Amino acid sequence: MKKYLILTILIFTTFQGFSCECPEMSIQKLDSISLENSDLLIIGEITAVDKNGYNIKIQQTLKGNSVSKNIKGDYTDNPKYDANSCAFYPSKNGIYLLYLTEVNLQNEETYISSQCSGSRTMDGSVVPFAAFNMDKKELETWTKQWINKICEE
């Protein structure tokens, strides 16, 4: 019994887990960095979520171009994209502001997003990790201002 206890302790103390660590910053700075580093910025409706990814119906494109109005969001575990521990997993269907990076998977238009980006719901119910301490109403107000600013440019 003592051997099993020691073995269990060794396994848990030597295991290095991988988790997403996002630096905390203001939502304004987060949005600026996310915009600069994304291929596509959209307002889109998450229409389905499953273990392989999520379906997005584009409502408005704020940056970049998409071939289709319906695209796929993926939780890729391909190390080339360095996204698996920080992949953005929408928890529910709804309208989102999504900062997306295009990936080449299965010859279809597919994108990934990071939990460390500014991706979030338009109603403020899903807050970016880096700005987790924001009030829902404050986030919703800033999101509308940010979108207006991008549209004016």
C-alpha positions as CSV (number, residue, x, y, z in Angstrom):
1,M,0.0,0.0,0.0
2,K,2.8,2.4,0.9
3,K,4.4,1.8,-2.6
4,Y,1.1,2.8,-4.3
5,L,0.9,5.9,-2.2
6,I,4.4,6.9,-3.1
7,L,3.9,6.1,-6.7
8,T,0.7,8.2,-6.8
9,I,2.5,11.2,-5.2
10,L,5.3,10.9,-7.7
11,I,3.0,10.8,-10.6
12,F,1.1,13.9,-9.5
13,T,4.1,15.9,-8.5
14,T,6.1,15.3,-11.6
15,F,3.2,15.7,-14.1
16,Q,3.3,19.0,-15.9
17,G,-0.1,19.9,-17.0
18,F,-0.8,22.4,-19.8
19,S,-3.2,25.2,-19.1
20,C,-3.8,28.5,-20.7
21,E,-2.3,31.5,-19.0
22,C,-3.4,34.9,-20.3
23,P,-1.8,38.1,-19.1
24,E,-4.4,40.4,-17.5
25,M,-4.9,43.7,-19.4
26,S,-7.5,46.3,-20.1
27,I,-10.1,45.3,-22.6
28,Q,-9.0,48.2,-24.8
29,K,-5.5,46.9,-25.1
30,L,-6.7,43.3,-25.5
31,D,-8.9,44.3,-28.4
32,S,-6.1,46.3,-30.1
33,I,-3.7,43.3,-29.8
34,S,-6.3,40.8,-30.9
35,L,-7.3,42.9,-33.9
36,E,-3.6,43.2,-35.0
37,N,-3.0,39.4,-34.7
38,S,-6.2,38.1,-36.2
39,D,-6.9,37.2,-39.9
40,L,-10.6,37.7,-39.5
41,L,-12.7,39.7,-37.1
42,I,-16.4,39.1,-37.3
43,I,-19.7,39.3,-35.5
44,G,-21.1,35.9,-35.9
45,E,-23.7,33.5,-34.6
46,I,-22.6,30.3,-33.1
47,T,-25.2,27.9,-34.4
48,A,-23.8,24.6,-33.2
49,V,-21.2,23.4,-30.8
50,D,-19.8,19.9,-30.5
51,K,-16.6,18.0,-29.5
52,N,-14.9,18.9,-32.9
53,G,-15.6,22.6,-33.0
54,Y,-18.4,25.0,-33.7
55,N,-20.3,26.4,-36.7
56,I,-20.4,30.1,-37.2
57,K,-22.8,32.1,-39.4
58,I,-21.1,35.4,-40.2
59,Q,-23.4,38.4,-39.6
60,Q,-20.8,41.2,-40.1
61,T,-17.1,41.2,-41.2
62,L,-15.0,43.8,-39.4
63,K,-11.6,42.7,-40.7
64,G,-10.4,40.3,-43.4
65,N,-12.4,38.3,-46.0
66,S,-14.3,35.0,-45.9
67,V,-15.3,33.0,-48.9
68,S,-18.5,31.8,-47.2
69,K,-21.0,33.2,-44.8
70,N,-20.9,29.9,-42.8
71,I,-17.5,28.9,-41.5
72,K,-16.1,26.3,-39.0
73,G,-14.4,27.1,-35.7
74,D,-12.0,24.4,-34.6
75,Y,-10.4,23.1,-31.4
76,T,-7.3,22.0,-33.2
77,D,-4.7,19.9,-31.4
78,N,-2.2,20.4,-34.2
79,P,1.0,21.8,-32.5
80,K,1.7,23.9,-35.6
81,Y,-1.1,26.3,-34.4
82,D,-0.2,26.2,-30.7
83,A,-3.8,26.4,-29.8
84,N,-4.9,23.3,-27.9
85,S,-4.4,24.6,-24.4
86,C,-5.7,28.0,-25.1
87,A,-8.4,27.2,-27.8
88,F,-11.5,29.2,-27.5
89,Y,-14.5,27.0,-26.7
90,P,-17.8,28.7,-27.0
91,S,-20.0,27.4,-24.2
92,K,-23.3,28.2,-25.8
93,N,-24.9,29.2,-29.1
94,G,-25.3,33.0,-29.5
95,I,-23.9,36.1,-31.1
96,Y,-20.2,36.6,-30.6
97,L,-17.4,39.0,-31.5
98,L,-14.7,36.6,-32.8
99,Y,-11.1,37.2,-33.4
100,L,-10.1,34.3,-35.7
101,T,-7.0,32.8,-37.3
102,E,-7.3,30.7,-40.4
103,V,-6.0,27.2,-40.3
104,N,-5.7,24.6,-43.1
105,L,-7.7,21.7,-41.9
106,Q,-9.6,19.2,-44.2
107,N,-9.6,21.6,-47.2
108,E,-12.4,23.7,-45.8
109,E,-12.5,27.3,-44.5
110,T,-11.6,26.7,-40.8
111,Y,-10.6,29.1,-38.1
112,I,-9.3,28.9,-34.5
113,S,-9.6,31.5,-31.7
114,S,-7.7,31.8,-28.5
115,Q,-9.1,32.2,-25.0
116,C,-6.4,34.9,-24.6
117,S,-7.9,36.9,-27.5
118,G,-10.8,39.4,-27.1
119,S,-13.4,36.9,-28.4
120,R,-16.6,37.1,-26.4
121,T,-20.4,37.2,-26.6
122,M,-22.0,40.5,-27.7
123,D,-24.2,40.6,-24.6
124,G,-21.2,40.4,-22.3
125,S,-22.1,37.0,-20.8
126,V,-18.8,35.4,-21.9
127,V,-15.8,37.6,-20.9
128,P,-12.3,37.2,-22.3
129,F,-9.9,35.6,-19.9
130,A,-7.5,38.5,-19.9
131,A,-10.3,40.9,-18.9
132,F,-12.1,38.6,-16.5
133,N,-12.8,41.3,-13.9
134,M,-14.9,43.4,-16.2
135,D,-18.5,44.2,-15.4
136,K,-21.0,42.7,-18.0
137,K,-22.6,46.0,-18.7
138,E,-19.3,47.8,-19.0
139,L,-18.0,45.1,-21.5
140,E,-21.2,45.3,-23.5
141,T,-20.9,49.1,-23.8
142,W,-17.2,49.0,-24.7
143,T,-17.8,46.3,-27.3
144,K,-20.3,48.5,-29.1
145,Q,-17.9,51.5,-29.0
146,W,-15.1,49.3,-30.3
147,I,-17.1,48.0,-33.2
148,N,-18.2,51.5,-34.1
149,K,-14.5,52.6,-34.0
150,I,-13.4,49.8,-36.4
151,C,-16.3,50.5,-38.8
152,E,-15.3,54.2,-39.0
153,E,-11.7,53.3,-40.0
